[in-house]
């Protein structure tokens, strides 16, 4: 289906705690062998999103709102085709910013999810969202290379993706520990929750 170690290594991860703004930011960067316009279309086309992500409904333009099926919704803060999309995600103080850059036939996606420190608790909060965003970037790659799953939900619960999630949790744990943004106990508690959330397949 996919090379587990290659896919995990393709994503660069970081966690930053900003004491001035009292926020925690989770950042992921991945480069795809795809044109800028194709990546932008995959990220913003309501007819294409269900192929690899989930159905999205709403007033899909700046100032409008959106709703992801069985997931978060929010407001569209910025939409600058084909390089930047910024939305609130679940609450006004949870912001997802996606930026695209094109170089030599490749497109780099940089996704930053910033939340209030009061919501994240510490940098360990990255374990609540990071593996999910890893999975989204994995699924995006299947669409861009022309091999989207027949059923994105079944794909997300497949043994291969569950194993990917385990590796993702390991990498986010290391990233948080290296960042110094959480105590060992905070990391341990968040890791336990991530394992329960991302590696237990619903009946």
C-alpha positions as CSV (number, residue, x, y, z in Angstrom):
1,X,0.0,0.0,0.0
2,X,2.7,2.5,1.0
3,X,6.2,2.4,2.5
4,X,5.7,3.0,6.2
5,X,9.1,4.4,7.1
6,X,9.3,6.5,3.9
7,X,5.9,8.1,4.6
8,X,6.8,8.8,8.3
9,X,10.1,10.3,7.3
10,X,8.5,12.5,4.6
11,X,6.9,14.8,7.2
12,X,8.9,17.3,9.2
13,X,7.3,18.1,12.6
14,X,7.8,20.8,15.2
15,X,6.2,22.2,18.3
16,X,6.5,25.8,19.5
17,X,5.2,27.4,22.7
18,X,4.9,31.2,22.5
19,X,4.9,32.8,25.9
20,X,4.0,36.2,24.6
21,X,0.8,35.1,22.8
22,X,0.2,32.2,25.2
23,X,-0.2,29.7,22.3
24,X,1.1,26.4,21.2
25,X,1.7,25.7,17.5
26,X,2.1,22.4,15.8
27,X,3.7,22.6,12.4
28,X,4.0,19.9,9.7
29,X,5.8,20.2,6.4
30,X,5.8,17.8,3.5
31,X,6.8,18.0,-0.1
32,X,4.9,16.3,-2.9
33,X,5.8,15.5,-6.5
34,X,2.9,17.5,-7.8
35,X,2.0,20.8,-9.4
36,X,1.0,23.7,-7.1
37,X,-2.5,24.0,-8.7
38,X,-3.2,20.3,-8.3
39,X,-2.3,20.4,-4.6
40,X,-4.4,23.5,-4.0
41,X,-7.3,21.9,-5.8
42,X,-7.0,18.7,-3.7
43,X,-7.1,20.9,-0.5
44,X,-10.0,23.2,-1.5
45,X,-12.2,21.5,-4.0
46,X,-15.4,20.3,-2.2
47,X,-15.9,17.6,-4.8
48,X,-12.4,16.3,-4.4
49,X,-12.0,16.4,-0.6
50,X,-14.2,13.3,0.1
51,X,-11.8,11.2,-2.1
52,X,-9.0,11.5,0.5
53,X,-10.2,13.5,3.5
54,X,-13.9,13.9,4.3
55,X,-17.0,15.7,2.9
56,X,-16.9,19.4,3.6
57,X,-20.0,21.7,3.4
58,X,-20.7,25.3,4.0
59,X,-20.1,28.8,2.5
60,X,-16.7,28.0,1.2
61,X,-15.2,31.4,0.6
62,X,-13.5,34.1,2.8
63,X,-15.8,35.2,5.5
64,X,-17.9,32.0,5.2
65,X,-18.0,29.0,7.4
66,X,-17.4,25.2,6.8
67,X,-18.2,21.9,8.4
68,X,-16.2,18.7,8.1
69,X,-18.5,15.7,8.3
70,X,-18.1,14.0,11.7
71,X,-15.4,16.4,12.6
72,X,-14.6,20.1,13.3
73,X,-16.0,23.2,11.6
74,X,-15.2,26.8,11.7
75,X,-14.8,30.0,9.8
76,X,-12.7,30.7,6.7
77,X,-10.3,33.6,7.6
78,X,-8.2,33.7,4.5
79,X,-8.2,32.0,1.0
80,X,-5.5,33.2,-1.3
81,X,-5.3,30.8,-4.3
82,X,-3.1,28.9,-4.7
83,X,-0.8,29.6,-1.8
84,X,-2.7,30.1,1.6
85,X,-5.8,28.9,3.4
86,X,-6.5,29.9,7.0
87,X,-9.4,28.7,9.0
88,X,-10.6,28.4,12.6
89,X,-10.8,24.8,13.6
90,X,-13.4,23.8,16.2
91,X,-13.2,27.1,18.1
92,X,-12.1,30.7,17.5
93,X,-8.8,30.3,19.3
94,X,-7.8,27.2,17.3
95,X,-6.4,28.2,13.9
96,X,-5.1,26.1,11.0
97,X,-3.0,27.9,8.5
98,X,-1.9,26.0,5.3
99,X,0.7,27.5,3.0
100,X,1.9,26.1,-0.4
101,X,5.2,26.8,-2.2
102,X,6.3,25.4,-5.5
103,X,9.9,24.7,-6.5
104,X,11.3,22.6,-9.4
105,X,8.1,20.7,-10.1
106,X,7.5,19.9,-6.4
107,X,5.0,21.5,-4.0
108,X,5.6,21.9,-0.3
109,X,2.7,22.0,2.1
110,X,3.2,23.7,5.4
111,X,0.4,23.2,7.9
112,X,0.4,25.0,11.2
113,X,-2.2,24.4,13.9
114,X,-2.1,27.0,16.6
115,X,-4.2,26.9,19.8
116,X,-4.4,28.9,23.0
117,X,-2.2,27.5,25.7
118,X,-5.2,27.2,27.9
119,X,-6.7,24.7,25.4
120,X,-3.5,22.8,24.6
121,X,-2.3,22.7,28.2
122,X,1.3,22.4,27.1
123,X,3.3,21.3,24.0
124,X,2.1,17.8,24.8
125,X,-1.2,18.9,23.2
126,X,0.5,18.2,19.9
127,X,-0.2,14.5,20.5
128,X,-3.9,15.2,20.4
129,X,-3.8,16.6,16.8
130,X,-0.4,15.9,15.3
131,X,-1.0,12.2,14.4
132,X,-4.3,13.2,12.8
133,X,-2.6,15.8,10.6
134,X,0.1,13.2,9.7
135,X,-2.7,10.9,8.5
136,X,-4.2,13.7,6.5
137,X,-0.9,14.4,4.7
138,X,-0.5,10.7,4.1
139,X,-4.0,10.5,2.5
140,X,-3.4,13.7,0.5
141,X,-0.4,12.0,-1.1
142,X,-2.6,9.1,-2.3
143,X,-4.9,11.5,-4.1
144,X,-2.0,13.4,-5.7
145,X,-0.4,10.3,-7.0
146,X,-3.7,9.0,-8.4
147,X,-4.3,6.2,-5.9
148,X,-7.0,7.5,-3.5
149,X,-8.7,4.9,-1.4
150,X,-12.1,3.6,-2.3
151,X,-13.3,4.4,1.2
152,X,-11.2,7.0,3.2
153,X,-12.8,5.9,6.5
154,X,-11.8,2.2,5.9
155,X,-8.4,3.4,4.8
156,X,-7.9,5.4,8.0
157,X,-8.8,2.2,10.0
158,X,-6.7,-0.2,8.0
159,X,-3.9,-2.1,9.7
160,X,-1.4,-0.2,7.6
161,X,-2.6,3.2,8.7
162,X,-2.9,2.1,12.3
163,X,0.7,1.1,12.2
164,X,1.5,4.4,10.6
165,X,-0.3,6.1,13.5
166,X,1.9,4.3,16.0
167,X,5.0,5.5,14.2
168,X,3.5,9.0,14.1
169,X,2.9,9.0,17.9
170,X,6.5,7.9,18.4
171,X,7.8,10.8,16.3
172,X,5.5,13.4,17.9
173,X,6.6,12.2,21.3
174,X,10.2,12.7,20.4
175,X,9.4,16.1,18.8
176,X,7.7,17.4,22.0
177,X,10.5,16.1,24.2
178,X,13.1,17.8,22.1
179,X,11.1,21.1,22.1
180,X,11.1,21.3,25.9
181,X,7.5,22.5,25.9
182,X,6.0,19.9,28.2
183,X,6.9,17.9,31.4
184,X,7.6,14.2,31.2
185,X,4.2,13.5,32.9
186,X,2.4,15.7,30.4
187,X,4.0,13.9,27.5
188,X,3.2,10.5,29.0
189,X,-0.5,11.3,29.6
190,X,-0.9,12.8,26.1
191,X,0.8,9.8,24.5
192,X,-1.5,7.4,26.4
193,X,-4.5,9.4,25.1
194,X,-3.1,9.4,21.5
195,X,-2.6,5.7,21.5
196,X,-6.2,5.2,22.6
197,X,-7.4,7.7,20.0
198,X,-5.3,6.7,16.9
199,X,-4.5,3.0,17.3
200,X,-7.8,1.5,18.5
201,X,-10.0,0.6,15.6
202,X,-13.8,1.1,16.2
203,X,-15.9,-2.1,16.2
